[in-house]
């Protein structure tokens, strides 16, 4: 047991050293060797200073980092929330009821191979560059992931469990809510997490193309004026928010789907 | 008796699919031909005509097939390089604890950043040409395959490994004859995700900066207020996405024939 603990500490040290080494190498190549100019590849210190600066100043893209962040999160949560609210029940209904499956699935299969962000140009033409078009793109992207995973989850219900329900005289509703949905919960959560990833990606794409605020807008503007330090700050912020969202959803999953192979 | 029932079930499915898709097409046609919606969105007949015309004529500088070719070549190069790197790194991280300790923290910093968020910085680093796009697709396929190969190598049955050790297999033999084949189903799951993520990424990259490809086609449609071009682009994007998914599934069927649960 003690041996194992010692080993874990050893590996943790290696991990810390590895990250530190990469940052040191980054600093060395850019700031000491001057391998690339800082206008192309900024060093770690410059990125850090830019981060601190961007928290206070609105230049050069018209808003602070927090303002961009908030704008992005608002749209993402709106589109994602709608997608999950429609997608999960739809997936469950398709898997539970043969007739829903027969009529809805062909239509669903039709839009499924189209990545959510391919709709961006159409929605921008129809609804402008405001919140509606972006939320719709995110809605479509997360809808697909939610439907696919909820559908698979419900389909995994063991028939024997349903028979047990039949034997004890469960109604169809009871079988759905007491047997099938609990069985499907881990898959439903997988879907929700995949959907969150696609939602965040689609949002960044939409903001890159046409927007007036948001993190995607910020990095696109920074490219136009050649400020890679701002781009890297924006990318790290995008990554951090994605990671935080995912961690929150994971916590909810552990709470709701107790012990059901929630890793 | 059973066979007969199966056939009729299939006929019902096909009939329902025809009805629902037919109803959708009819609604689309009716809505665009007889209401004011027609001012905004072209009908299905016009879209079909534009697609067929695009095959022989030109959209922008090339025919639709050439645009598809451009997008596909970008995806293929980036996807192949990215997945080779991803599979190697993922297997190493999944099997050797030391490799995991070194690379996993770095990987976990990079992974939450969607490939699309790399678009601005890749343009600064690699310019507007092909390299930037291939780099993005490399990233998209790399992170997905790494994650799944790692999970695959981690979940190798310990008893099989111990049996091999007992029979005197060395480290290299265990890795190539047990870990590698046992991870194949998981690797393929990663490749499936990677190909659809690459497809979405190439579209985004082409939408931001390009002068050919399907992503260019829809974004040029947006800039010229040409809804027909956007919709025919979306149709082609769906068709190609569908074909890519089918190819991957067939390859998996052939290579993982031994794996009964892997479907």
Interface residues (C-beta under 8 A of the other chain):
Chain A: X11 X12 X14 X15 X16 X18 X19 X22 X40 X41 X99 X102 X103 X104 X105 X106 X107 X110 X111 X113 X114 X115 X116 X117 X118 X119 X120 X121 X122 X124 X125 X126 X197 X200 X201 X204 X205 X208 X209 X215 X216 X219 X220 X222 X223 X226 X228 X231 X232 X234 X235 X236 X238 X239 X240 X242 X243 X246
Chain B: X12 X13 X16 X17 X19 X20 X21 X24 X40 X41 X97 X98 X100 X101 X102 X103 X104 X105 X106 X109 X110 X111 X112 X113 X114 X115 X116 X117 X118 X119 X120 X121 X123 X124 X125 X196 X199 X200 X203 X204 X207 X208 X218 X219 X221 X222 X225 X227 X230 X231 X233 X234 X237 X238 X239 X241 X242 X245
